[in-house]
């Protein structure tokens, strides 16, 4: 009801985690008895990076960037839900605006975690094999200070656990790099 009220007032429902956004957008109307309210709330769901990128493109928002003394090396890995259901390009567009940032996209498919799939003991080998196929080599191409940018919690967990690399959400990087 609270989300439907926000949507009725014309406000977006902003979500950070792509799989949570997907659940709200796709599953909410099937799970809530008041289908009208659930559909209204689901229609208002936006990923926060998608919303911010849209506000910047329209001119309704502006960011003032901090100057970085050394290049910020970023490797972006898109979450499967974000690539399939939303605009993964928005996170990349935001990161490209950071002055002195060296941005690469992993061009990998799934990280291998796939929600809870990789947490199941019988799936560990295949989960690790998927990670090792394309994402691990993309990570290993980066320097020791490279930050792996993943908007999905499962992706961040997989990268951290299997590579030991620092992982952050795109908006955490944006927050670090803007002047407030």
ChimeraX attribute file (.defattr): number of C-alpha atoms within 10 A of each C-alpha:
attribute: neighborCount
match mode: 1-to-1
recipient: residues
	/A:1	12
	/A:2	9
	/A:3	18
	/A:4	21
	/A:5	13
	/A:6	15
	/A:7	20
	/A:8	14
	/A:9	9
	/A:10	10
	/A:11	14
	/A:12	20
	/A:13	20
	/A:14	16
	/A:15	18
	/A:16	18
	/A:17	19
	/A:18	25
	/A:19	21
	/A:20	16
	/A:21	23
	/A:22	21
	/A:23	14
	/A:24	22
	/A:25	20
	/A:26	16
	/A:27	15
	/A:28	19
	/A:29	20
	/A:30	11
	/A:31	11
	/A:32	13
	/A:33	10
	/A:34	12
	/A:35	13
	/A:36	12
	/A:37	20
	/A:38	21
	/A:39	20
	/A:40	20
	/A:41	25
	/A:42	24
	/A:43	17
	/A:44	19
	/A:45	23
	/A:46	22
	/A:47	24
	/A:48	21
	/A:49	25
	/A:50	21
	/A:51	17
	/A:52	21
	/A:53	19
	/A:54	14
	/A:55	13
	/A:56	13
	/A:57	11
	/A:58	10
	/A:59	9
	/A:60	9
	/A:61	11
	/A:62	12
	/A:63	15
	/A:64	10
	/A:65	16
	/A:66	14
	/A:67	13
	/A:68	12
	/A:69	7
	/A:70	8
	/A:71	14
	/A:72	18
	/A:73	17
	/A:74	26
	/A:75	23
	/A:76	25
	/A:77	31
	/A:78	27
	/A:79	24
	/A:80	20
	/A:81	21
	/A:82	21
	/A:83	15
	/A:84	12
	/A:85	14
	/A:86	16
	/A:87	16
	/A:88	21
	/A:89	15
	/A:90	19
	/A:91	26
	/A:92	21
	/A:93	13
	/A:94	18
	/A:95	22
	/A:96	15
	/A:97	12
	/A:98	21
	/A:99	14
	/A:100	15
	/A:101	15
	/A:102	14
	/A:103	20
	/A:104	19
	/A:105	14
	/A:106	19
	/A:107	13
	/A:108	18
	/A:109	16
	/A:110	20
	/A:111	27
	/A:112	25
	/A:113	24
	/A:114	18
	/A:115	14
	/A:116	10
	/A:117	15
	/A:118	20
	/A:119	14
	/A:120	10
	/A:121	9
	/A:122	10
	/A:123	15
	/A:124	15
	/A:125	12
	/A:126	14
	/A:127	21
	/A:128	17
	/A:129	14
	/A:130	19
	/A:131	23
	/A:132	17
	/A:133	15
	/A:134	16
	/A:135	20
	/A:136	19
	/A:137	13
	/A:138	19
	/A:139	23
	/A:140	12
	/A:141	10
	/A:142	15
	/A:143	10
	/A:144	11
	/A:145	12
	/A:146	20
	/A:147	20
	/A:148	28
	/A:149	29
	/A:150	23
	/A:151	28
	/A:152	25
	/A:153	19
	/A:154	22
	/A:155	25
	/A:156	22
	/A:157	16
	/A:158	23
	/A:159	25
	/A:160	14
	/A:161	10
	/A:162	12
	/A:163	15
	/A:164	10
	/A:165	18
	/A:166	14
	/A:167	25
	/A:168	18
	/A:169	19
	/A:170	24
	/A:171	19
	/A:172	12
	/A:173	18
	/A:174	18
	/A:175	12
	/A:176	11
	/A:177	19
	/A:178	13
	/A:179	11
	/A:180	9
